[in-house]
Amino acid sequence: MKEINQTINQIADLIDSLAMAYYDEHSQKRRLYYFEALTKVLEFLRTEDEWINTQEDSHDFIALLKRGSLDIIQQALFFVEVKGLKHQNYVLDCLVPDGISLLSGFILAPFLDYENPQTVVGVNFGVGHFFFNQSLIWKHPNLIFQAIENDELIGRYLTEKALLLNQPLEVKKITDWKKLNDYSDLVIGDIRSEVVLNPFQTIIELESLTNAEASLYLVDASFFKGPGISYFKEQINKVSQLAAFVLLPDAFFQNERVKKAFLILTKTKKITEMGVFALPNINDSQFLQKTLSDIRAYIKE
């Protein structure tokens, strides 16, 4: 484990040094964000561009890519993403722990049909971190992942990151997505208060635009205590069904104030009453597995 962590840190340092080299070359000519430099470096590494071949130690990284060590590269990218977010004055709350994607992936797994093509839409009002992790966990040739991201710079970075990690990902602005007929089968959204001003209205609008069988939104644990909840319940029942509210384990959060939950909606199975579940701490594996299975049975099976 120690050796793996050292490798991750070395790769992160290498990517950062390459991004800074590109940044230093071009920032004097025009205003340049770190994420722009990082995006170009990922493109150059993937295509083995002439520029990358002139940079020290880049050949080691390209060799690592060819060996398929993508999990390690993904973890290393997390650290340089943090630097990019700080440079653009994003709050780091935009990032979502990887473990949350594991839980959402398990809960929604019964809705996946690997025999036939399906489209999974990820609505990213943060930086796409939650949905991107989900796409890696669910990686399958019959699953089409479409990310909705209004920040063009983040969108370009997500596209290049996806290509580098061999995870096809289509990125659209939400205004462009609204103009299309939606054919999504599942929707996953990051609708936390840190990244969305009006979670209630956002979810209502999204549910009215999609015919997806199920949707899972990452929301504040205090979601149903917010002002306007009566209006939300009234309006959401016109376009979907509240299937389950799942409080996430305490271990993911520093304090009670920042706790999060999954809000799950479905348009197919008849739900008479929204189920409320609290996931136990992740070290209680048997109870956690049972609770996750109970949630799956309630919303789908």
C-alpha positions, 0 to 999 in steps of 0.5 A: 500500500505504501508503495502504491501511495508513493507511485500515486504521489510521483505521478501527481507530481509529474503531471503537475510539473508538466502542467506548470511547464505548459502554463509557464510557456503560455500564461505570459501570452494570455490569461491561462487557468491551471485547468487549461494547462492540465487539459492540454497536458492530458491531451498531449500525453494521450496523443504523444504530442511532440511537446510532451516528448520534449519534457523530462520524465514524460516517457515514464508516464506514457509507458505507465499509460500503455501498461494500463495502470489507469486506477493509479492515474485516476487517483493521481489526477485527484490531487492536481484537480484540487490545485486546479479548483483552487486556482479558479476559486472553486470550493473544494466541497465540489469534490465527492468521496469515491466511496459515495459512488460505490454506494450509489452504484450498488443501489442503482445496479438493478436498473442496469441492463448490460444486454442492451444499450442504455444512456446514463445522464450525469447532471454535474453542478459541481465539477463532475467528480461524482458522476465521473467516478460512477461512470468508471465503476459502471464501465461497460460498452453498452452504457453511454455516459452523458455529462451535463456540465455548464462550465466549459473549462471543466467540461473540456477537462472531463472530456480529455480525462475520460479519453485518457482513462478509456472511459467514453463520456459525452459532455453537454451544456444543460441549455443544449441538453434541454433542446434535445429529446431525452432518451436517458435510462438513468439520471445521477445528479449532484444537487448539494447546497454547495453547488446548487442554489435551489435544489427543489426547483432544479430536481423538479425541472430535471424530472420534468425533462427526462423519462428516465426509469430512475434518478438518484440525486446527492443532496443535503441530509437536511433536504426535507427540512428546507423551506419550500418542501411542501411545494417540492412534494406537490410538484415532484409528484406530477412528474415522478415518484419519491422512492427513497431517501438514504442517509449516508454513513457518518464516516464520509463527513466531518460533522453533522452539518455537512452530512449528505443523502441520496434522494431516489426517484422512479417513474416505473415501480409504484411506490406508495410511500417513500422509504427512509433508510440510514446506512450504517458505518462502512466498517459494519459490512454485514449490516451495510450490505443488508441495508443496501439490499433492502433499498434495492428491493424497495425501489426496484426488485 
